[in-house]
Amino acid sequence: MNDWLAFPVQATMDEADDMRLRGWAALAAGRSSTRRFVERPVPEGWIEEMLREARHAPSGANLQPGEFIRVEAEARRRLSEGLVGAYRSGLPPREDYSYFPDPMPMILRRRQVAAAQALYGALGAARDDREARRAQFERNFRFFDAPVALVVTIDARMGAGCYMDLGMCLYGLMLAAAARGLGSCAIGALASYPGIVRDALGLGEGVSVVCGLALGHPDPAAPENAVRTARREVADFLRVVR
């Protein structure tokens, strides 16, 4: 665990810095969404350890917004069945917050379509195979059958900047998981039916549902876990003003 932080005793400062840099680069570049897991439990105590590490993320005024709810046993079954039922019935999504721009600009739409093509292509689900695509999307509401299911929430009174802070904490959690050889997948679809989530988990109306998170050991044979989506070139989003 955390092998990328283990340095030889005789390493010089420059060598240690270089190993840290290479370790960080490999960790960040190697993280990707995991959508299929093996039936292997996450060691006891790891979730708490990873959350402690994630909470070191920057936080404006040190508000440390957001809560993580681990959902297990009957509560998880009840939640997933409620969400799947809503999806199958065609209930329109009604998120607590705006996730995507509406309308979606064409340049962003192309990225969205490319990501979907990569995933469904890996699964062999043709564009016109609606049943296969719906079945795969429905797995979002079952946390992709991961051994650990988390629901991420935030106080509804928090401002937009607090979502940024929570996002950094969430990314820290996913990197902490990757450092331990775990896979993860943030599940935005879970926020589609916040009322169902609140009812299933006994949350008040003052709680906004942000997303879900699946955690566990990745299935190395699953084709969907081999999917890698393209990232923009730095020149596309870095501008220098003098």
N, C-alpha and C positions, 0 to 999 in steps of 0.2 A: 504494500500500500504506500502511495506517495513515493515510489522509487525514484521519480524524477527530481526529488528534492534531496536525495541521499548522495553526498559527495565523498570521494576518497579523502581520508584524513590528510594526505599529503598534498591535496589540491591547493594551488595558489589562489589568491583572490580573483585574479583574472579568469582562471580556469573555472572557478566556482560560479562566477557571474555568467560565463559563457554557457555552462551547463544549465543554469537557471533559465537563461533566455531560450535555449534550445528546448528545454523541458516545457516551458510555458507555450512556445510556439506549437509544439507537437500536441499538447493538450488541447489548445484552442482549435487548431485545424482538424484534429481528430474527432472532436465532438460533433455528433449529428443526431437527428431524431431516430429513436429506436421504437419500432412499432410491433415488434414481436419479441417475447421473452421466454427464457427457459424456466421450468418449474424448480427454481432454486431460491430459497428465502434470502432476503437481505439480512446480514448479521445483526443481532440485537445491539442497539445503541448507535448504529451508523446514522440513522436518520437524524437523531439529536445532534451528533457530532457535525454532520454536514450542515445543518441549520445554524449551528453556532458559527461555523466558518462563513456561511453565506451572509450572516448578519453584519459582517465587517464591511459590507458594501457601503458606498457613500450614501448619505441620507441628509437632505436639507433640514436644518435645524435639529438634526438627530431625532426626527419623529419616528423613524423606523416603521413605516406604515405597512399594513398587510398582516394577514394571519394565514397559517398553513394548518389545514385540518386533515389528519390521517383518517381515512374512511375504511372500515374493516367489517367483515362478517355480515350480519343482517343489514346494517346501515348501508353498506356498499351494494348489496343485492337490491335493496329498496330504491336506492338512488339510480342505479343503472337501469332497472326495469322501468322506472318512471321516465327517464330520459329517452330510452329506446321507444317506449310507447308513444311519447310525444312526437318523436321523429317519424315513426311509421305512420302515424295518423295524419301527417302533413301539417302539424301545428307550426305556424310561422314563427321563426326565431324572434326574440324580443330581448336583446341584451341590455344590461344595465348601463353600458357605455358604448360609444361608437368605436368599433375596431377598424373597419375598412372605410376608405373614402367612398362617398356616394354622390354622384356616379364615380366609378373607377376609371381613372385616366388610362388611355390605351397602353401607354408604356408600362404601367403597373399591371394592367390586365395580361399583357404578354408574359410577364414574369410569373404571375399566378397560374396561367395556363401551362407554362413550361414545367413548373413544379408538379402540377397535377399529372402531366404527361409522364414525367419521370417516375412518379410513384406507381401509377396505374399500369404504365408500360412494364415496369419490373414485375408486377403481379400478373401480367398477361391479361389484364382487363381491357378489352377493346373499347374504343370511344363510345360505341353504340350499345355496349353491354351495361345497361343501367343497373341491372340486378347485382352484378358483381361489384360495381362501383358503390352502390348503396350499402351493400353488405360490408365493404371495407370501411366506408365512412361511419357506419353504425358502431364499429369497433372503438371509435373515439369515446362513446358513451359507456363502454365497458373498460375504459382505461387500458385498452389493448391487452387485457388479461394479465397485466403486470402484477407482480407480487405486492407492490406498494402503490396505493392510490392516494393522491393528495388533492385537496380542493383549496385553491388560493382565493382569499377574499380580501376586501378592503372596506374600511369604514366609509359609508356613502358620503360623509361630509368632507372627505379629503379632496384636495384640489388635483388638477391634472398633473402637476409636477410630482405628486406623491406616487402616481402610477409609474413615472420614470424611475423613482427610487425603488419601488417594489420590483420593477423589471430587472434592475441591476442585482437585487438580492436573489431573484429567481435564477438569473444567469449564474450567479455565484454558486447556487445550489447545484445546478446542472454540471458546472465544472468540478465541484467537489465530488459529485457522483462519478464523473469521468475519471478523476484521479484515483478512484477506488475500483476501476474496471466495470462500473455500472453504466447502463444505458438509461436514457431518459427521453421523454417526449412531452413538451408543453402542449396542452389540449385546449385551444381556443374555443372549440365547438362546445365545450362544457358550459360556456357562458351563454349559450343560445337560449336556454330555458331557466333563467335564474330563479323564478318562482318555484319550480320543481326542486331545485337544489336547496333552497331555503326551507321548503316544507319537509324534505327528506331528512335534513340535518338539524332541524329545529332552530334555524337562524332567524333573527329578527329582520324586519323590513329595512332597518338602517344599515344592513350589510350588503355590499355589492359583490357579486360573484365575478371574479377576474378570469380564471382559467382552471384547468385541472393539470395534474402532472403525474405521469406514469413513470415508475422507477423499478429497475431490476437488472438482472444479468441478461444481456442481449443474446438472442439466438443467432449464432454465427452463420447458420445455414439459410436463414430467412432472406429472400431476395429483396424485400422492402427495406431491410436494414443496410443494404449495400447502396441504397440511393444517396446520391450526393447532388445537391442543387448548386447551381453556379452562383458565385458572388460577384458583385460589381467590381470593376477595376478601380483602384484608388483614384486614378486620374478622372474618373467619372463623378466622384463626389467630394474630392478635395480641391478647394480653391484658395489661392494665395493672393492676398491683397496687401500692397505696399504703399 
